Amino acid sequence: MSVLSLKSLVDQMAETVGDAIARQAVDTAIKQLGWQKREEFDQAQTVQVLTIIAKQEDVTGIAARLLRIRAEVAFEKLTTRK
């Protein structure tokens, strides 16, 4: 199973929106999902976090939509190789 670290998720978003905004967006999404703070996400959890952030109608939402597509494509490639 593919796993993405919290730091990696924040870092990928930070490339577009900056570290503080990325960290805040991810933390807020985790709270909205009712999860405890975690250090790693599986593919489904990553998509859930990004789906919540993607609802924003600003550059943060756009970045999350693009990252969600990338995460889904990467997972698709992993599952078709097996």
N, C-alpha and C positions, 0 to 999 in steps of 0.2 A: 504494500500500500504506500502510495506517495504521501509524504509529509512535508509541510512547509512551516518553517519557524516563524514565530511572531515577529522577530527582528527582520527576517527576510520579507515578510508581507509589508511591514511598515517601510522598509528600505525601498521596495519597489514602488510604493505609492509616493514616497518622499521624492523620488526622481522628478515627479511632476508638480507636487503641491508643497513640498518642503516637509521636514521632519516633524515639526510640532503639529501641523494640520493632519498629517498622515497618522501620527500616533493618536491624536484626539479622535479621528474618525474611526479607527480600528477599535479603540477602547469603548467608544460610544456604541458601536455595533455589537460588541461582545456583551455589554450591559443590556442592550435591547433584546438580545437572544436569551438573557437570563443565565449566562454562563459565568463561571468563575474565571478569573484571569488565567490564561494558559500560555504555555511557551511554544506549543506546536499545534498545527491544524492538519487534519487529513483533507483530502480533496473536497469532500462534501461540506465540511466546516468552512473551508476557505471560500467556497462559492456562496455559502450562506452569509458570511461576513461581507463579502464584496457586493452581494445583492442588496443588502441593507444600505451600504454606502452609496451604491449606484443610484439610489432613489433621489439623491441630492441633485439639484439642478444647477450645479456649478462645476468648476474644473475638477473638484474632488470626485463628484459623481461620474464625470467623464472618465477620469483615471481609473475608477473602480470598474466601470463597464468594460474598459479595455483589458484590465487585468483579469477580470472574470472570464472573458473570452480566451485569453491566453492560458488560464488555468484549465479551462474545459478542454481546449485543444491538446494541451500537454497530457492531461489524463487520458484523453482518447487515444493518443499515440502509445501511451504505456499499456493500455488494455488491448490494443490491437496487435501488439508484439507478442503477447503470450500465446 
